[in-house]
Structure formats: structure tokens, C-alpha cells
Amino acid sequence: MLVDWKGTPIPEADARPPAPGISVLWEPADRYDDQVDRDLTPAKVDTIMKAADTGDTRQLCELADKIEKNPDIAAALGTRRAAIAATDWQLVPADDSAQARRIAEETEAMLRDPRPDNDLLSFESMIETELGSGILPGFACPEIVWERGGRLAGFNPLEARHFTFLDSRTPRLITKQHSEGVELPPAKFLLHWHRAKGGDAVRGGLIRCIAWMHCFQSNGTKFLLRFIERYGMPFTVAKVDEQSWRKDRSKLKSLIQNFGPDGGGVFSKAVELDLLQAATNTGDVYFSLLEYLRGAIERVVLGQTATSGDGGGFSNDGAQHMVRMDIKGSDCRQIAASVNHRLLPYAVAFRYGPDAPVPRMEYDLKPAKDAQAEANVIKTLGEAGWDVDEEQITEATGYKVTRRVAQPPGSSPSTPSTGSTPSTSPSDAAPLSAVRTSLAAALQALGNAAALAADTPDPDLPGDLADSALPAAREALPAWLGPLQADLDRIARIEDPETFASAAAALTADLPARLEEMDTSGFEDVLTETMLAAIAGGKADKAAELAARENQG
């Protein structure tokens, strides 16, 4: 069911798009010359605020538009609006049905259309320039322009001064025929409230605070310029006698004016002149005032100051950055609420029918991850003996990481020979020469063990040991070594140094786990029996040798 801006249900017969095109047209007469901010005084600001309290917000909105000429206010508001525009958003389907997902995707594509073929504002441009401008007056109300078929054509920007709150709690559009304003038709205006406080909406804009700062700052700048004119420029004085005073004072006045900057005088010698100076002639009081007001404007608009004296400004101070994130989050949520209640229901109903599921707009307000803080946590966990998954490290820091292969004990890195290509793969942590040395030693050890299972007995083994151990070793060793033999043969045939190092490092890292999975009981029994037989044989030979020596003695 559709409702209008008052919450009143709209009959189904009226659930159709308004007439296509723009209804509010600009005229040259709309360009006014009411400089409400000229010669702004505290009394004038107070008068403007009192008029707005009654619902007459014209001068308040004009002042909100004019004071953006102040560079400090313009910079702060521009930063806040840019923060909104830079925040990503999406349309979330109303439910998990295929229809809801399709409507959300098609509606989001329509909203993201830049609409370069007309002079209207696109949806995203409208958010930054129109809804973002509601920060000062407290509201914004651009016109929604529809095409035939209920498709969104764009947005027509309207200044806040064209609306009035006289005799109404909601804005009424001022026209030539209705100076008291007319009610806004449903589905034609995107009314956005930017409330800094509850209660009456006309009292919720930041203009009520910023206007006073602008007033004091503009007057402070004026006083500073007068100070510079008095103390930063020479004051020329000419003293003449009575005769010259009567005849040549006009010429002398012209001469003084041409001699230097403004500030000078011609006096007769009978005149006594004293130039009184303030207690300080450095202007520090004015600079301090302007610096304070600049910081106050930034704190009100941004929630923080961006001056060099307050740490790192936006990027370096973690606490200040979070405050600014809170303000941006509040802005985005208010904009999303206005779009969800006053635009999306009509955009969906006009294209898909009044019963179609309406998606909702959501901003991505997750704070940016601090890679350094995440790295410190990972380091602390590692020092405490905990392992962190590589994928979690990559997700936390944004860097793709792989675990470093430990270098074999006793090996030392060596420089590749001339003409060789150094490895640039992650296995550089285990140098190629060290991997080759380690693998060669392993192959040699396996070869020595394999001699036990050879068809021809090893000549270095005692004959009786070979006769007893070879059959069992020949049967046990292949069963144990079989799962690794294919990988060893494959690695031994690799000629490319980088590929060889990478494959050998991978096998080395995987070897402990694979050894645990192997059934080595048979080989262990053979190896134990072989070692015991060798020991027994050695002792028997030693005993025989001692007996022979005793007999000879």
C-alpha cells in the first residue's frame, strides 16, 4: 500500500506516475539580489532566526546559501558532502524471492544511470548537491521528474528559499499565484529532513549555529583588515605654516595621497596631533579569534578540527576519524530513510504494480580496516604460539601472503651462478642451492637404504647380515617408500631452477604430514633388526679378535 507524505493511503486508482516532465520552471525573475549576508550583524542574525521560528524561513534559507562563500564553511561542508557521495550504497531486496531480487537489481540500475542526455540531475548527483545541501537549512526538496511508463528521468534542483512553513509543519511550495505556498503533491517531490535535533524541523539545521560563527568571523576579518591598514601601512603627516595652509593645502593633500597608501593628513603647525595606539600592535587578538571560529566551524560540521595543531587531522587521529565516521553514518542513514519512504515505493509501484516488493537503500557504513592494527594482532598471536590462517591474514591486511618455507639447518644461501635466473617465487625463503643440497642428501640416504633391497648385496655389508636382511628389506622398503617415490622421480626430472625449487619446497613442507600418514612399521622392524644384527656381528668380530690375540700371547 502506498502512502503520501502525510501517511495517508493513496487509492489504487491514483497509484500512477504524475505527468511526465518538469512542473517547476525557472524564470529570470528567480535571480534575486537580496544580499541577506551583507553587513551581517548579531542583531540581523537574531531577526532572521525569529522570523524562521514563525515558519518564514526564506531569509534563513537565503543566508544558508550565501554563507557558503565563506571559505572555511565551504571547505567543511564540501568535505561532509563528499564523504556522503564517496560512501557506497546498494538496494537490498525486500525478500528472497526471484521477483524481489529482479526488482532490486533493475531499480538500482535505473538509479545509477548518469542520465547524460538531459539537464536534470542524476540520482547520485542529487544526493550530493541537493540532499547534502540540506545540512544547513535542515531540509531539501528536489523535484522528481518521471518519464512515460513510470521510469525515473532525473531530478530538478529547487532552492530551499522557494518553500515556506507558515501555517504548516511541512514545506509548502511558493508560486506566483500562491505566495502562501501550496501543498506538495505525492510522488513529485523528494522531501528530505536533515535533523540535527528533534522537535520543529525548521529549527534543526546547522545554520542556526553556523550563522553566528559566520557573523563573528566576517566582522573579525573586517577588523583585522582595518588593523593591518593602520599598523601595517605608514601614516603620512605634513605640517605647514599658516601661509602654505591657505594657499597650498589642496596640493599637499593630493601629494600625500599619491605618496603612499590610504592614510595621511595635512595640518598647520599650530595643530597638535597625537596618534593613539592600542596596547598591542601585533594583531594577535584578531588572529586568535579567527582561528577559534575556524576550528569551531569544523567541529560543528565535521565533528573534528583539521588544523595541524590537533594532530594529524582527518587521517592520523583515530578518535577524530571515528567521530567523523559517526557523522557520515548519520547523514547516510537519514538520506536512505528519505529515499526508502519517498522515492522507492513510487518508483516500484509505477513500473511493477502496487503489490510489488519494494527494495530498500542501504549504505556500506563498515569502518575501513586498519592494516597496521590487524598486523599487530597477528604478530601478538604468533608470538603467543597461535597460528593464523593465511586467508584470514590476507582478508585482514589486504596483502596476499603465503607461509615462508623454513631453511634446512646447516645450509647457507649462495649466489646463483652467472647466467642463471634467480627465483622470484615465494619459495625464495628457502634458497635454491639449499633445497638442492637437502634433497640430494635425502635421495642419497634413501639410496643407501634402498641398497638393502637391491638384487646384488652391498659389498660393505657382512655376508650373514645381507643374507638375513635383504629379503625382508626388499619387501618392506618399497611399500613404505612407494607414495614418495613418484614425487621424488618427478622432481628429479625437473630442469627449470624455479620450478624445481618450488616443487622441492612444497614437498619438504608437506613431508612431515605425509610421513605421519605412512605405515613405516615394516621398514622400522627391518631397520631395527639390521642395526641389532650389525651390532651383534661387530661384537662377535671383536671377541674373535681378542681371543686370537690372547692365543698369540
C-alpha positions in Angstrom: 0.0 0.0 0.0 1.3 3.5 -0.9 1.0 6.4 1.4 1.7 10.1 0.7 4.0 12.4 2.7 1.3 12.8 5.4 1.0 9.0 5.8 -2.5 9.0 4.2 -3.1 5.9 2.0 -3.2 6.6 -1.7 -6.1 4.9 -3.6 -5.1 2.3 -6.1 -6.6 4.4 -8.9 -4.1 7.2 -8.1 -1.1 4.8 -7.9 0.2 6.0 -11.3 3.1 8.3 -12.2 2.4 12.0 -12.4 2.5 13.8 -15.7 6.0 13.4 -17.3 8.4 16.3 -17.4 9.2 19.2 -15.1 6.5 21.1 -13.3 8.5 23.8 -11.6 10.2 26.0 -14.2 12.9 28.6 -13.6 12.5 32.2 -14.8 14.9 35.1 -14.9 12.9 36.8 -12.1 14.0 34.0 -9.8 17.5 35.5 -9.8 17.2 37.8 -6.8 19.6 40.4 -5.4 18.7 40.2 -1.8 22.2 40.2 -0.1 20.9 39.0 3.2 24.5 38.3 4.4 25.8 41.8 3.6 26.7 43.9 6.7 25.7 41.0 8.8 25.4 41.9 12.5 24.3 39.9 15.5 21.0 41.9 15.6 20.3 41.0 12.0 21.0 37.3 12.6 18.7 37.4 15.6 15.9 38.9 13.4 16.4 36.2 10.8 16.2 33.4 13.4 13.0 34.9 15.0 11.3 35.0 11.6 12.2 31.4 10.9 10.7 30.4 14.3 7.3 31.5 13.0 7.7 29.5 9.8 9.0 32.2 7.5 12.3 30.5 6.5 13.0 32.5 3.3 15.8 34.7 4.7 17.2 31.8 6.8 17.5 29.6 3.6 19.0 32.5 1.7 21.6 33.0 4.4 22.4 29.3 4.4 23.0 29.6 0.6 25.0 32.9 0.9 27.4 32.0 3.7 28.9 29.2 1.7 31.0 32.0 0.2 32.9 31.8 3.5 36.0 29.6 2.6 36.0 27.8 6.0 32.3 26.9 5.8 32.6 25.9 2.1 35.5 23.6 2.8 33.9 21.9 5.8 30.5 21.4 4.0 32.2 20.3 0.9 34.2 17.6 2.9 31.0 16.4 4.6 29.0 16.2 1.3 32.0 14.4 -0.4 32.1 11.9 2.4 28.4 11.0 1.7 29.0 10.8 -2.0 32.0 8.6 -1.6 30.1 6.0 0.5 28.9 3.0 -1.5 25.2 2.0 -1.4 23.0 -0.7 -2.7 19.4 -1.7 -2.9 18.6 -4.7 -0.8 15.7 -6.9 -2.0 12.5 -7.0 0.1 12.7 -10.8 0.5 14.5 -13.8 -1.0 12.1 -14.3 -3.9 13.3 -14.1 -7.5 10.9 -11.2 -8.2 12.2 -9.2 -5.3 15.8 -9.7 -6.4 15.0 -8.8 -10.0 13.1 -5.6 -9.0 16.0 -4.6 -6.7 18.6 -5.1 -9.5 16.6 -3.3 -12.1 15.7 -0.4 -9.8 19.3 0.1 -8.7 20.4 0.1 -12.4 17.9 2.8 -13.0 19.1 4.9 -10.1 22.8 4.6 -11.1 22.0 5.8 -14.6 24.0 9.1 -15.0 21.3 10.4 -17.4 23.8 12.4 -19.6 21.1 13.2 -22.2 19.3 15.9 -20.3 19.9 18.8 -17.9 18.4 17.1 -14.9 20.5 15.8 -12.0 21.2 12.1 -11.7 20.3 10.3 -8.5 23.8 10.2 -7.1 24.4 13.9 -8.1 21.2 14.9 -6.5 22.2 13.2 -3.2 25.5 15.1 -3.1 24.3 18.6 -4.3 20.7 18.7 -3.1 20.2 16.4 -0.2 23.7 17.2 1.0 22.9 20.9 0.9 20.0 20.3 3.4 22.6 20.1 6.2 22.5 23.9 6.8 18.7 24.8 6.4 17.7 21.4 7.8 15.7 20.2 4.7 15.9 19.8 0.9 13.1 19.1 -1.6 14.2 18.5 -5.2 11.5 17.7 -7.8 11.2 14.1 -9.1 10.9 14.1 -12.8 9.3 11.0 -14.4 9.2 9.6 -17.9 6.4 7.9 -19.6 6.0 4.3 -18.2 7.0 5.3 -14.7 10.7 5.4 -15.4 12.8 7.9 -13.4 14.1 10.7 -15.7 16.1 12.7 -13.1 15.7 15.4 -10.5 15.1 19.1 -10.9 17.0 21.1 -8.2 15.0 23.6 -6.1 16.4 26.1 -3.7 15.1 25.9 -0.1 14.0 29.5 -0.2 11.2 28.6 -2.5 9.4 26.8 0.4 7.6 28.2 3.4 6.5 26.7 6.7 3.9 29.4 7.6 0.8 27.8 9.0 2.3 24.3 8.2 4.6 21.8 9.8 5.8 20.6 6.4 7.1 22.7 3.5 4.7 24.3 1.0 5.9 25.4 -2.5 5.7 29.2 -3.1 4.4 30.1 -6.6 3.4 33.3 -8.3 -0.3 32.5 -7.8 0.1 31.3 -4.2 2.5 33.3 -2.2 1.5 31.5 1.0 2.5 28.2 -0.7 0.7 25.1 -2.0 0.9 21.5 -0.7 3.3 19.2 -2.4 1.7 16.5 -4.5 2.7 12.9 -3.7 5.3 11.2 -5.8 6.5 14.5 -7.2 9.0 15.9 -4.6 11.7 14.1 -2.6 11.4 15.7 0.8 14.5 15.1 2.9 14.8 16.2 6.5 18.2 16.7 7.9 17.5 16.9 11.6 20.3 17.9 14.0 17.7 17.7 16.8 14.1 16.7 17.4 11.1 18.9 17.5 10.2 21.6 14.9 12.0 20.8 11.7 12.7 24.4 10.9 14.9 24.6 14.0 17.0 21.5 13.2 19.5 22.8 10.6 23.1 23.7 11.4 22.5 27.2 10.0 21.4 28.2 13.5 24.8 27.6 14.9 26.9 28.4 11.8 25.2 31.8 11.2 26.6 33.2 14.4 30.1 32.0 13.7 30.0 33.4 10.2 28.8 36.7 11.6 31.6 37.0 14.1 34.2 35.7 11.7 33.2 38.2 8.9 33.3 41.1 11.4 36.6 39.8 12.8 38.1 39.7 9.4 36.9 43.2 8.8 38.5 44.4 12.0 41.7 42.6 11.1 41.9 44.3 7.7 41.4 47.7 9.4 44.2 46.8 11.9 46.6 45.9 9.1 45.7 49.1 7.3 46.5 51.2 10.4 49.6 49.4 11.7 50.9 47.7 8.6 51.0 50.8 6.4 52.7 54.2 7.1 50.6 57.2 8.1 51.9 60.3 6.4 51.6 63.7 8.1 52.5 67.1 6.7 52.8 70.2 9.0 52.9 73.5 7.2 52.9 77.2 8.2 49.8 79.4 8.0 50.6 80.8 4.5 51.1 77.4 3.0 48.0 76.2 4.7 45.9 78.9 3.0 47.5 78.6 -0.4 48.8 75.0 -0.9 46.9 72.6 1.3 44.9 71.2 -1.6 48.2 70.4 -3.5 49.7 69.0 -0.3 46.7 66.7 0.2 47.0 65.4 -3.3 50.7 64.9 -2.9 50.2 62.8 0.3 47.5 60.7 -1.4 49.9 60.0 -4.3 52.9 59.4 -2.0 51.6 56.2 -0.3 48.6 54.1 0.6 45.5 55.5 2.2 46.1 57.2 5.5 47.5 60.6 5.8 46.8 64.2 6.8 47.8 67.9 6.3 47.9 70.1 9.4 49.1 73.6 10.2 52.0 73.9 12.6 49.6 75.3 15.2 47.8 71.9 15.3 48.9 69.4 17.9 48.3 65.8 16.7 48.6 62.6 18.8 48.2 59.1 17.2 46.9 56.8 19.9 47.8 53.1 19.7 46.3 50.1 21.3 48.1 48.1 24.0 49.2 45.6 21.4 50.0 46.3 17.8 50.6 42.7 16.6 47.0 41.8 15.8 47.2 38.6 17.9 43.8 39.0 19.3 42.2 39.1 15.9 44.2 36.1 14.6 43.2 34.1 17.8 39.6 34.9 17.3 39.6 33.9 13.6 41.5 30.7 14.4 39.0 29.8 17.2 36.0 30.4 14.9 37.6 28.4 12.1 38.0 25.4 14.5 34.5 25.9 15.8 33.0 25.7 12.3 35.0 22.5 11.6 33.9 20.9 14.9 30.2 21.7 14.2 30.2 20.5 10.6 32.8 17.7 10.8 32.9 16.8 14.4 36.6 17.4 14.5 39.2 20.0 13.6 41.6 19.6 10.6 44.3 22.1 11.8 47.9 21.0 12.1 47.8 21.7 15.8 45.3 19.0 16.5 47.3 16.0 15.5 47.1 14.6 12.0 43.7 16.0 11.0 41.4 13.5 9.2 43.8 10.7 8.5 46.1 10.3 11.5 43.9 10.7 14.6 42.0 7.5 15.2 39.5 9.0 17.7 38.7 12.0 15.5 38.3 9.8 12.5 35.7 7.7 14.3 33.7 10.8 15.2 33.7 11.8 11.6 32.5 8.3 10.7 29.6 8.7 13.1 28.5 11.9 11.5 28.8 10.4 8.0 26.8 7.4 9.1 24.1 9.6 10.5 23.9 11.6 7.2 23.7 8.4 5.1 21.1 6.8 7.3 18.9 9.9 7.0 19.3 10.1 3.3 18.5 6.4 2.9 15.3 6.9 5.1 14.1 9.7 2.8 14.8 7.6 -0.4 13.1 4.5 1.1 10.0 6.3 2.2 9.5 9.0 -0.5 11.0 7.6 -3.7 11.4 3.8 -3.9 7.7 2.9 -3.2 6.6 5.1 -6.1 9.4 4.0 -8.5 8.5 0.4 -7.9 4.7 0.8 -7.9 4.7 2.8 -11.2 6.8 0.1 -13.0 5.8 -3.2 -11.4 2.4 -2.6 -9.7 1.3 -1.5 -6.3 1.8 -5.0 -4.8 5.4 -5.5 -6.0 8.0 -5.9 -3.2 9.9 -2.7 -2.6 13.7 -2.9 -2.0 15.4 -0.6 0.5 18.5 1.5 0.1 21.4 0.7 2.5 24.8 2.4 2.7 28.0 0.5 3.4 29.0 2.0 6.7 31.6 -0.5 7.8 34.7 1.3 9.0 37.9 0.9 7.0 40.2 -1.8 8.4 43.4 -0.6 10.0 46.0 -2.9 8.4 48.7 -1.9 10.9 46.5 -2.7 13.9 45.5 -6.0 12.3 49.1 -6.9 11.7 49.9 -6.2 15.3 47.2 -8.5 16.4 48.5 -11.3 14.1 52.0 -10.7 15.4 50.9 -10.9 19.0 49.0 -14.2 18.3 52.1 -15.6 16.6 54.4 -14.7 19.5 51.9 -16.4 21.8 52.2 -19.6 19.9 49.0 -19.4 17.8 48.8 -19.9 14.0 46.6 -17.6 11.9 45.2 -18.9 8.7 46.7 -17.3 5.5 43.3 -16.4 4.1 42.4 -14.6 7.3 45.7 -12.6 7.2 45.0 -11.7 3.5 41.5 -10.6 4.3 42.5 -8.6 7.4 45.5 -6.8 5.9 44.7 -6.7 2.2 48.1 -8.3 1.3 48.2 -11.7 -0.3 50.5 -13.8 1.9 52.0 -17.3 1.8 53.7 -19.2 4.5 57.5 -19.0 4.4 59.3 -22.3 3.9 61.9 -22.9 6.7 65.5 -23.1 5.5 67.2 -26.5 6.2 69.6 -26.5 9.2 73.3 -26.1 8.3 72.5 -24.8 4.8 73.7 -21.4 3.7 72.4 -19.2 0.8 74.5 -19.0 -2.2 74.6 -16.6 -5.1 73.3 -18.1 -8.4 76.0 -18.6 -11.0 76.3 -16.2 -13.9 73.6 -16.7 -16.4 71.2 -18.4 -14.0 67.8 -16.9 -13.4 67.1 -16.0 -9.7 63.8 -17.3 -8.4 61.1 -14.6 -7.7 58.5 -17.1 -6.3 57.5 -17.2 -2.7 59.9 -20.1 -2.2 62.8 -17.7 -2.3 62.7 -18.0 1.5 64.5 -21.4 1.0 67.3 -20.7 -1.5 67.6 -23.0 -4.5 71.1 -24.2 -3.6 70.0 -25.2 0.0 66.9 -27.0 -1.4 69.1 -28.9 -3.9 71.6 -29.8 -1.1 68.8 -31.0 1.2 67.1 -33.0 -1.5 70.3 -34.6 -2.7 71.1 -35.7 0.9 67.7 -37.1 1.3 68.0 -39.0 -2.0 71.4 -40.3 -1.0 70.1 -41.5 2.3 67.2 -43.2 0.6 69.6 -44.7 -1.9 71.7 -46.2 0.9 68.6 -47.6 2.4 67.4 -48.9 -0.9 70.7 -50.8 -1.2 69.3 -53.2 1.4 66.6 -54.2 -1.1 68.8 -54.4 -4.2 69.2 -57.7 -6.0 73.0 -57.5 -5.6 74.2 -57.4 -1.9 76.2 -54.4 -0.8 79.9 -55.5 -0.6 80.3 -53.4 2.6 77.7 -55.4 4.5 78.6 -58.6 6.3 77.6 -61.7 4.3 75.4 -63.1 7.0 73.7 -59.7 7.6 73.0 -59.3 3.9 71.6 -62.8 3.7 69.2 -62.2 6.6 68.2 -58.6 6.0 67.9 -58.3 2.2 64.7 -60.4 1.7 62.8 -58.5 4.4 64.2 -55.1 3.3 63.3 -55.8 -0.3 59.7 -56.5 0.8 59.3 -53.6 3.3 61.1 -50.7 1.7 59.0 -50.3 -1.5 55.8 -50.5 0.4 56.9 -47.6 2.7 58.7 -45.5 0.1 56.1 -46.1 -2.7 53.9 -43.0 -2.0 57.0 -40.7 -2.2 58.9 -42.4 -5.0 56.7 -41.0 -7.7 57.2 -37.4 -6.4 60.9 -37.9 -6.0 61.3 -39.2 -9.5 59.1 -36.3 -10.9 61.2 -33.6 -9.0 64.5 -35.2 -10.1 63.5 -34.8 -13.8 62.7 -31.0 -13.4 65.3 -28.9 -15.2 63.9 -25.3 -14.6 65.5 -24.0 -11.4 62.5 -22.0 -10.3 60.1 -24.9 -10.9 62.5 -27.3 -9.2 62.8 -25.1 -6.1 59.1 -24.5 -5.9 58.3 -28.3 -6.2 61.0 -29.3 -3.7 59.9 -26.7 -1.2 56.3 -27.9 -1.5 57.3 -31.5 -0.9 59.6 -30.5 2.0 56.8 -28.6 3.7 54.3 -31.4 3.1 56.8 -34.2 4.1 56.1 -34.3 7.9 52.4 -34.7 7.4 52.9 -37.4 4.7 55.3 -39.3 6.9 52.8 -39.4 9.7 50.2 -41.0 7.3 52.6 -43.7 6.1 52.8 -47.2 7.6 56.5 -47.5 8.4 56.2 -50.4 10.9 57.6 -52.9 8.4 60.6 -50.8 7.5 61.2 -49.9 11.1 61.3 -53.6 12.0 63.8 -54.4 9.3 65.9 -51.4 10.2 65.9 -52.4 13.9 66.9 -56.0 13.1 69.6 -54.8 10.7 71.1 -52.5 13.3 70.9 -55.2 16.0 72.5 -57.7 13.7 75.2 -55.3 12.8 75.9 -54.6 16.5 76.0 -58.3 17.3 78.2 -59.0 14.4 80.6 -56.3 15.4 80.8 -57.6 18.9 81.4 -61.2 17.7 84.2 -60.0 15.4 85.7 -58.0 18.3 85.5 -61.1 20.6 87.2 -63.3 18.0 89.9 -60.7 17.5 90.6 -60.6 21.3 90.7 -64.3 21.5 93.2 -64.5 18.7 95.5 -62.0 20.4 95.3 -64.0 23.6 96.2 -67.2 21.9 99.2 -65.4 20.2 100.3 -64.1 23.6 
